Amino acid sequence: MPKPYIDPYALLGLERTATEAEIKKAYFAQVRAYPPERDPARFKQIRAAYEALRDSEIRSATEQTLLKPWPGASFDLTPPEFDLTLHLEDILAVAQALSDLERKDWREHYGQVKL
């Protein structure tokens, strides 16, 4: 089973522009809030997030794998409402499309007449 995606910045409560001092301060604040004796699973997540951000080289590699937030759309994303009622015009259009009444290319199906 794949591990769930955890953003280290969100886990530590930081912005992506945080400095190393801010990362360290947030890490120790989270460790005080969730000590390993009380919540070992959460502490492991906090420690992994700190390890991914504490060094500048590791941090740049981590930032390349992070999901970037999608920019906000400037248009309405609600789907259009379709009219799914059956109309007489629809029935006639389908009947006309499926019939041979207006067909004008009969000659190509019968081949050349040999005399």
Contacts in CASP RR format, 6 or more apart in sequence:
PFRMAT RR
TARGET T0000
AUTHOR 0000-0000-0000
METHOD contacts of the structure
MODEL  1
MPKPYIDPYALLGLERTATEAEIKKAYFAQVRAYPPERDPARFKQIRAAY
EALRDSEIRSATEQTLLKPWPGASFDLTPPEFDLTLHLEDILAVAQALSD
LERKDWREHYGQVKL
5 67 0 8 1.000
6 45 0 8 1.000
6 48 0 8 1.000
6 49 0 8 1.000
7 66 0 8 1.000
7 67 0 8 1.000
8 48 0 8 1.000
8 49 0 8 1.000
8 50 0 8 1.000
8 52 0 8 1.000
8 53 0 8 1.000
8 62 0 8 1.000
8 66 0 8 1.000
9 15 0 8 1.000
9 16 0 8 1.000
9 18 0 8 1.000
9 49 0 8 1.000
9 53 0 8 1.000
9 66 0 8 1.000
11 30 0 8 1.000
11 45 0 8 1.000
11 46 0 8 1.000
11 49 0 8 1.000
12 23 0 8 1.000
12 26 0 8 1.000
12 27 0 8 1.000
12 30 0 8 1.000
12 46 0 8 1.000
12 49 0 8 1.000
12 50 0 8 1.000
12 53 0 8 1.000
13 26 0 8 1.000
14 22 0 8 1.000
14 23 0 8 1.000
14 26 0 8 1.000
14 53 0 8 1.000
16 63 0 8 1.000
18 26 0 8 1.000
18 53 0 8 1.000
20 54 0 8 1.000
20 56 0 8 1.000
23 50 0 8 1.000
23 53 0 8 1.000
23 54 0 8 1.000
24 54 0 8 1.000
27 46 0 8 1.000
27 49 0 8 1.000
27 50 0 8 1.000
27 54 0 8 1.000
30 46 0 8 1.000
31 43 0 8 1.000
31 46 0 8 1.000
34 42 0 8 1.000
34 43 0 8 1.000
34 46 0 8 1.000
35 43 0 8 1.000
36 43 0 8 1.000
51 58 0 8 1.000
52 58 0 8 1.000
52 59 0 8 1.000
52 62 0 8 1.000
53 59 0 8 1.000
53 62 0 8 1.000
96 102 0 8 1.000
END
